[in-house]
Amino acid sequence: MNKKRIESVSVDGKRVFIRVDFNVPMDGGVITDDRRIRASLPTIRAVLARGGRAVLASHLGRPEGKGHEPEFSLAPVAKRLAELLGADAPHGVHFPSTDCTDDVARAAIAAMPAGGVIVLENLRFAKGEKKGDAAFADKLASLCDLYVNDAFGTSHRADASMHALPLAMRTRGCPSVAGFLLAAELEYLYGRIAAAERPFTAILGGAKVSDKILAIENLMTKVDRIIVGGAMAYTFLRAQGVATGSSRVEADRVELAGELLAKAKARGCAFLLPTDHVCAAKFEAHAPTTIVTGAIPDGLMGLDIGPATRDAFSKAVRESRTVVWNGPMGVFEMPPFDAGTRAIAQACADATAKGAVTIAGGGDTAAAVEELGFAEKFSHVSTGGGASLEVLEGKHLVCLDALDDA
């Protein structure tokens, strides 16, 4: 996936439309996690340092395209961005209007000096955004001279600003390129996986087999082993005839889980499942726990992988040369059920230190490695939950086609 990058085009004096992913978690108008804003900084700083005029656009939350909704405003994001950029934005960060394409926004963009930064209001306040509307994309295209996709987390959705806009730029003879964040995602999720050194291990966790079916089917053709943890492991164990007590099981997916196990075996792909479990009678923080090996008795539920499983999984990870991980091993947000996820994160860090390529998928996986303090010890932590999963499923991200080839 070889796309033209921001550093290969001139931005001096140009209006550079940067589609960022500022869909950050908020609580009462306060940003609770600014990782996505921080991830955009290298691209923004590169544009400003080279004399460009940065016009930033994103969605936030799920407004229904009916105009301005204060609870979904990007105003707090613009404020936080100004704090993060500091002196790198000598003219400050401006948030001109409650509409991303009205006359006020247009006038502010027209008046921008070189090195200026504007954050447009939530794109999804316009009904044309989610519809992928070409007319709305044309309005956005008229605001800029160059388009940058730096929003991998939204690249699996054909929204107007993601797909129709770069196509509109192409008809105007204007470049559409990848930002640094998107380029890193492409390098690891496409390049490094395609050229993976072996042993190649995939780690899959989370609640539902149904969420990972396509990823499992695709990965079993590429990897040497698949490690499965989280609640989804209990559906696979049930398929093997192992009692799972009160653990979460997708009863309608048990037969399918058995079929996936058989397919993996036929392809020579090892399938590692938990052999012991951290169990409790209730799903609540600091509930009394017991370690159960093998069958889980009635009245107990598995909420994390057990110590023997942690050791076995960690050994497999440390012996790997390429690791891709999507989904936690247990209820990592709720101690003491975070030990399994912590152990796998440590094993990945150890593998990285020995020269392995380690890739953490976005969403819960990225949140877990960040919260547990391991984010800097991976080769790459993806910013896209749904997008990274679709890549692991082997799906084609149509928004990437709209960018200029290198």
For each residue, the residues with C-beta under 8 A, 3 or more apart:
1: 186 190 191 400
2: 405 406
3: 177 178 182 183 186 400 403 404 405 406
4: 8 9 175 177 178 403 404 405 406
5: 8 177 178 179 180 183 406
6: 9 11 43 46 47 148 177 178 179 180
7: 46
8: 4 5 177 406
9: 4 6 146 175 177
10: 14 50
11: 6 14 16 47 50 51 52 146
12: 50 51 52 114
13: 51 52 53 114
14: 10 11 52 53 144 145 146
15: 53 55 109 112 143 144 145 146
16: 11 47 52 53 54 55 144 145 146 148
17: 55 57 140 143 144 146 147 148 165
18: 40 43 44 47 54 55 56 57 148 150 179
19: 57 58 147 148 149 150 151 154 161 162 165
20: 36 40 43 44 56 57 58 150 151
21: 36 39 40 58 150 151 152 153 154 383 384
22: 36 37 40 56 58 59 60 74 77 81 119
23: 36 58 59 60 61 153 154
24: 31 32 33 34 35 36 37 60 77
25: 31 32 33
26: 29 30 31 32 60 61 76
27: 30 32
28:
29: 26 71 76
30: 26 27 76
31: 24 25 26 34 37 76 77 80
32: 24 25 26 27
33: 24 25 36 367
34: 24 31 37 38 80 84
35: 24 38 39 366 370 383
36: 20 21 22 23 24 33 39 40 153 383
37: 22 24 31 34 40 41 77 80 81 84
38: 34 35 41 84
39: 21 35 36 181 383
40: 18 20 21 22 36 37 43 44 56 150 179 181
41: 37 38 44 45 84 85
42: 45 46 179 180 181
43: 6 18 20 40 46 47 148 150 179 180 181
44: 18 20 40 41 47 48 54 56 81 85 88 117
45: 41 42 48 49 85 88
46: 6 7 42 43 49 50 180
47: 6 11 16 18 43 44 50 52 54 148
48: 44 45 51 52 54 85 88 89 115 117
49: 45 46 88
50: 10 11 12 46 47
51: 11 12 13 48 114 115
52: 11 12 13 14 16 47 48 114 115 146
53: 13 14 15 16 109 112 113 114 115 116 118
54: 16 18 44 47 48 116 117 118
55: 15 16 17 18 109 112 118 120 143 144
56: 18 20 22 40 44 81 117 118 119 120
57: 17 18 19 20 100 119 120 123 140 161
58: 19 20 21 22 23 74 77 122 123 151
59: 22 23 122 123 124 129 154 159 161
60: 22 23 24 26 72 73 74 77 122 124
61: 23 26 71 72 122 124
62: 72 124
63: 66 69 72 122 124 125
64: 127
65: 124 125 126 127 128 129 130 131
66: 63 69 125 127
67: 99 125
68: 73 98 99 121 125
69: 63 66 72 73 122 125
70: 73
71: 29 61
72: 60 61 62 63 69 122 124 125
73: 60 68 69 70 76 98 121 122
74: 22 58 60 77 78 95 119 120 121 122
75: 78 79 95
76: 26 29 30 31 73 79 80
77: 22 24 31 37 58 60 74 80 81 119
78: 74 75 81 82 93 94 95 119
79: 75 76 82 83 93 95
80: 31 34 37 76 77 83 84
81: 22 37 44 56 77 78 84 85 93 117 119
82: 78 79 85 86 89 92 93
83: 79 80 86
84: 34 37 38 41 80 81
85: 41 44 45 48 81 82 88 89 93 117
86: 82 83 89
87: 90
88: 44 45 48 49 85
89: 48 82 85 86 92 93 115 116 117
90: 87 115
91: 94 112 113 115 116 117
92: 82 89 117
93: 78 79 81 82 85 89 117 118 119
94: 78 91 108 116 117 118 119
95: 74 75 78 79 118 119 121
96: 104 105 107 108 118
97: 100 102 104 105 108 120 121
98: 68 73 121 125
99: 67 68 102 104 105 121 125 126
100: 57 97 105 120 121 122 123 125 126 140
101: 105 106 120 126 136 139 140 143
102: 97 99 105 106
103: 106 107
104: 96 97 99 107 108
105: 96 97 99 100 101 102 108 109 118 120 121 143
106: 101 102 103 109 110 143
107: 96 103 104 110 111
108: 94 96 97 104 105 111 112 118
109: 15 53 55 105 106 112 118 143 144
110: 106 107
111: 107 108
112: 15 53 55 91 108 109 116 118
113: 53 91 116
114: 12 13 51 52 53
115: 48 51 52 53 89 90 91
116: 53 54 89 91 94 112 113
117: 44 48 54 56 81 85 89 91 92 93 94
118: 53 54 55 56 93 94 95 96 105 108 109 112
119: 22 56 57 74 77 78 81 93 94 95
120: 55 56 57 74 97 100 101 105 123
121: 68 73 74 95 97 98 99 100 105 125
122: 58 59 60 61 63 69 72 73 74 100 125
123: 57 58 59 100 120 126 129 159 160 161
124: 59 60 61 62 63 65 72 129 130
125: 63 65 66 67 68 69 72 98 99 100 121 122 129
126: 65 99 100 101 123 129 136
127: 64 65 66 130 131 133
128: 65 131 132 133 135 136 137 160
129: 59 65 123 124 125 126 133 136 159 160 161
130: 65 124 127 159 160
131: 65 127 128 136 160
132: 128 137 158 159 160 163 164
133: 127 128 129 136 137 160 164
134: 137 138 160 164 167 168
135: 128 138 139
136: 101 126 128 129 131 133 139 140 160 164
137: 128 132 133 134 140 141 160 161 164 165 167 168
138: 134 135 141 142 168
139: 101 135 136 142 143
140: 17 57 100 101 136 137 143 144 160 161 165 168
141: 137 138 144 147 165 168 169 172 174
142: 138 139
143: 15 17 55 101 105 106 109 139 140
144: 14 15 16 17 55 109 140 141 147 169 174
145: 14 15 16 174
146: 9 11 14 15 16 17 52 169 174 175 176 177
147: 17 19 141 144 165 166 169 174 175 176 177
148: 6 16 17 18 19 43 47 176 177 178 179
149: 19 152 155 162 166 176 177 178 179 182 399 400 403
150: 18 19 20 21 40 43 178 179 180 181 182
151: 19 20 21 58 154 155 162 181 182
152: 21 149 155 181 182 185 382 383 384 387 388
153: 21 23 36 362 383 384 385 386 387
154: 19 21 23 59 151 157 159 162 384 387 399
155: 149 151 152 162 182 384 387 397 399 400
156: 384 386 387 390 395 397 399
157: 154 162 399
158: 132 162 163 164 398 399
159: 59 123 129 130 132 154 162 163
160: 123 128 129 130 131 132 133 134 136 137 140 163 164 165
161: 19 57 59 123 129 137 140 164 165
162: 19 149 151 154 155 157 158 159 165 166 399 402
163: 132 158 159 160 166 167 398 399 402
164: 132 133 134 136 137 158 160 161 167 168
165: 17 19 137 140 141 147 160 161 162 168 169
166: 147 149 162 163 169 170 176 399 402 403
167: 134 137 163 164 170 171 402
168: 134 137 138 140 141 164 165 171 172
169: 141 144 146 147 165 166 172 174 175 176
170: 166 167 173 174 176 402 404
171: 167 168
172: 141 168 169
173: 170
174: 141 144 145 146 147 169 170
175: 4 9 146 147 169 404
176: 146 147 148 149 166 169 170 402 403 404
177: 3 4 5 6 8 9 146 147 148 149 403 404
178: 3 4 5 6 148 149 150 182 183 186 403
179: 5 6 18 40 42 43 148 149 150 182 183
180: 5 6 42 43 46 150 183 184
181: 39 40 42 43 150 151 152 184 185 383
182: 3 149 150 151 152 155 178 179 185 186
183: 3 5 178 179 180 186 187
184: 180 181 187 188 380
185: 152 181 182 188 189 380 382 383 384 387 388
186: 1 3 178 182 183 189 190 191 400
187: 183 184 190 191 192 380
188: 184 185 191 192 193 357 359 379 380 382
189: 185 186 192 193 359 380 382 388 391 392
190: 1 186 187 193 194 391
191: 1 186 187 188 194 195
192: 187 188 189 195 196 322 357 359 379 380
193: 188 189 190 196 222 322 324 359 391
194: 190 191
195: 191 192
196: 192 193 200 222 223 321 322 357
197: 200 321 322 356 357
198: 224 321 322
199: 224 225 319 320 321 322
200: 196 197 222 223 224 320 321 322 323
201: 223 224 225 226 227 316 317 320 322 323 324
202: 215 219 222 223 225 226 227 323 324 325 326 392
203: 226 227 229 313 317 323 324 325 326 327 344
204: 212 215 216 219 226 227 228 229 230 232 325 326 327
205: 228 229 230 232 233 325 326 327 328 329 330 341 365
206: 211 212 230 231 232 326 327 328 364
207: 211 230 231 232 248
208: 211 212 231 232 250 253
209: 212 213 216 232 235 236 250 253 256 257 260
210: 213 250 253
211: 206 207 208 232 389
212: 204 206 208 209 215 216 232 326 327 389
213: 209 210 216 217 256 260
214: 217 218 393 394 395
215: 202 204 212 218 219 326 389 392 393
216: 204 209 212 213 219 220 226 260 264
217: 213 214 220 221 260 263
218: 214 215 221 222 392 393 394
219: 202 204 215 216 222 223 226 324 392
220: 216 217 223 226 260 263 264 267 269
221: 217 218 267 269
222: 193 196 200 202 218 219
223: 196 200 201 202 219 220 226 269 324
224: 198 199 200 201 269 270 320
225: 199 201 202 269 270 271 272 316
226: 201 202 203 204 216 219 220 223 264 269 270 271 272
227: 201 202 203 204 272 313 316 317
228: 204 205 232 233 236 271 272 273 274
229: 203 204 205 232 233 274 305 309 313 327 328 329 330 340 344
230: 204 205 206 207 233 327 328 329 330
231: 206 207 208 234 235 247 248 302
232: 204 205 206 207 208 209 211 212 228 229 235 236 250 327
233: 205 228 229 230 236 237 273 274 302 305
234: 231 237 238 244 247 248 249 302
235: 209 231 232 238 239 249 250 253 254 257
236: 209 228 232 233 239 240 257 260 261 271 273
237: 233 234 240 242 244 273 274
238: 234 235 241 242 244 249 254 257
239: 235 236 254 255 257 258 261
240: 236 237 258 261 273
241: 238
242: 237 238 294 295
243: 295 296 297
244: 234 237 238 247 249 295 296 302
245: 279 292 295 296 297 298 299 300 301 302
246: 281 296 298 299 300 301
247: 231 234 244 277 296 300 301 302
248: 207 231 234 301
249: 234 235 238 244 254
250: 208 209 210 232 235 253 254
251: 254
252:
253: 208 209 210 235 250 256 257
254: 235 238 239 249 250 251 257 258
255: 239 258 259
256: 209 213 253 259 260
257: 209 235 236 238 239 253 254 260 261
258: 239 240 254 255 261 262
259: 255 256 262 263
260: 209 213 216 217 220 236 256 257 263 264
261: 236 239 240 257 258 264 265 271
262: 258 259 265 266
263: 217 220 259 260 266 267
264: 216 220 226 260 261 267 269 270 271
265: 261 262 268 269 271
266: 262 263
267: 220 221 263 264
268: 265
269: 220 221 223 224 225 226 264 265
270: 224 225 226 264
271: 225 226 228 236 261 264 265
272: 225 226 227 228 312 313 316
273: 228 233 236 237 240
274: 228 229 233 237 277 302 305 306 309
275: 293 294 306 308 309 312
276: 291 292 293 294 305 306 307 308 309
277: 247 274 291 292 293 296 302 303 304 305 306 309
278: 289 290 291 302 303 304 305 306 330 336 337 339 340
279: 245 289 290 291 292 296 300 301 302 303
280: 283 284 287 288 289 290 300 301 303
281: 246 287 288 299 300 301
282: 287
283: 280 287 301 303 331
284: 280 287 334
285: 334 335
286: 335 336
287: 280 281 282 283 284
288: 280 281
289: 278 279 280 303 336
290: 278 279 280 300
291: 276 277 278 279 306 307
292: 245 276 277 279 295 296 297 300 302 306
293: 275 276 277 306 308
294: 242 275 276
295: 242 243 244 245 292
296: 243 244 245 246 247 277 279 292 300 301 302
297: 243 245 292 300
298: 245 246
299: 245 246 281
300: 245 246 247 279 280 281 290 292 296 297
301: 245 246 247 248 279 280 281 283 296
302: 231 233 234 244 245 247 274 277 278 279 292 296
303: 277 278 279 280 283 289 330 331 334 337
304: 277 278 329 330 331 336 337 338 339 340 341
305: 229 233 274 276 277 278 309 310 313 329 330 340 343
306: 274 275 276 277 278 291 292 293 309 310 340
307: 276 291 310 311
308: 275 276 293 311 312
309: 229 274 275 276 277 305 306 312 313 340
310: 305 306 307 313 314 339 340 343 344
311: 307 308 314 315
312: 272 275 308 309 315 316
313: 203 227 229 272 305 309 310 316 317 329 340 343 344 347
314: 310 311 317 318 343 344 346 347
315: 311 312 318 319 347
316: 201 225 227 272 312 313 319 320
317: 201 203 227 313 314 320 323 344 347 348 350 351
318: 314 315 347 350 351 354
319: 199 315 316
320: 199 200 201 224 316 317 323 351 356
321: 196 197 198 199 200 355 356 357
322: 192 193 196 197 198 199 200 201 356 357 358 359
323: 200 201 202 203 317 320 348 351 356 357 358 359
324: 193 201 202 203 219 223 359 361 392
325: 202 203 204 205 344 348 358 359 360 361 365
326: 202 203 204 205 206 212 215 360 361 363 365 388 389 392
327: 203 204 205 206 212 229 230 232 361 364 365
328: 205 206 229 230 331 332 340 341 364 365 368
329: 205 229 230 304 305 313 332 340 341 343 344
330: 205 229 230 278 303 304 305 337 338 339 340 341
331: 283 303 304 328 334 337 338
332: 328 329 337 338 340 341 342 364 368 371 372
333: 338 371
334: 284 285 303 331 337 338
335: 285 286 338
336: 278 286 289 304 339
337: 278 303 304 330 331 332 334 340
338: 304 330 331 332 333 334 335 341 342 372
339: 278 304 310 330 336 342 343
340: 229 278 304 305 306 309 310 313 328 329 330 332 337 343 344
341: 205 304 328 329 330 332 338 344 345 368 372
342: 332 338 339 345 346 372
343: 305 310 313 314 329 339 340 346 347
344: 203 229 310 313 314 317 325 329 340 341 347 348
345: 341 342 348 349 368 369 372 374 377
346: 314 342 343 349 350 374
347: 313 314 315 317 318 343 344 350 351
348: 317 323 325 344 345 351 352 358 360 369 374 377 378
349: 345 346 352 353 358 374 377 378
350: 317 318 346 347 353 354
351: 317 318 320 323 347 348 354 356 358
352: 348 349 355 356 357 358 377 378 379
353: 349 350 377
354: 318 350 351
355: 321 352
356: 197 320 321 322 323 351 352 379
357: 188 192 196 197 321 322 323 352 379 380
358: 322 323 325 348 349 351 352 378 379 380
359: 188 189 192 193 322 323 324 325 378 379 380 381 382
360: 325 326 348 365 366 369 375 378 380 381 382
361: 324 325 326 327 365 366 382 385 388 389 392
362: 153 365 366 381 382 383 384 385 386 387 388 389
363: 326 366 367 385 386 388 389
364: 206 327 328 332 367 368 385
365: 205 325 326 327 328 360 361 362 368 369 382 385
366: 35 360 361 362 363 369 370 375 381 382 383 385
367: 33 363 364 370 371
368: 328 332 341 345 364 365 371 372
369: 345 348 360 365 366 372 374 375 378 381
370: 35 366 367 373 374 375 381
371: 332 333 367 368
372: 332 338 341 342 345 368 369
373: 370
374: 345 346 348 349 369 370 377 378
375: 360 366 369 370 378 381
376:
377: 345 348 349 352 353 374
378: 348 349 352 358 359 360 369 374 375 381
379: 188 192 352 356 357 358 359
380: 184 185 187 188 189 192 357 358 359 360
381: 359 360 362 366 369 370 375 378
382: 152 185 188 189 359 360 361 362 365 366 385 387 388
383: 21 35 36 39 152 153 181 185 362 366
384: 21 152 153 154 155 156 185 362 387 388
385: 153 361 362 363 364 365 366 382 388 389
386: 153 156 362 363 389 390
387: 152 153 154 155 156 185 362 382 384 390 391 397
388: 152 185 189 326 361 362 363 382 384 385 391 392
389: 211 212 215 326 361 362 363 385 386 392 393
390: 156 386 387 393 395 397
391: 189 190 193 387 388 394 395 397
392: 189 202 215 218 219 324 326 361 388 389
393: 214 215 218 389 390
394: 214 218 391
395: 156 214 390 391
396: 401
397: 155 156 387 390 391 400
398: 158 163 401 402
399: 149 154 155 156 157 158 162 163 166 402 403
400: 1 3 149 155 186 397 403
401: 396 398
402: 162 163 166 167 170 176 398 399
403: 3 4 149 166 176 177 178 399 400
404: 3 4 170 175 176 177
405: 2 3 4
406: 2 3 4 5 8
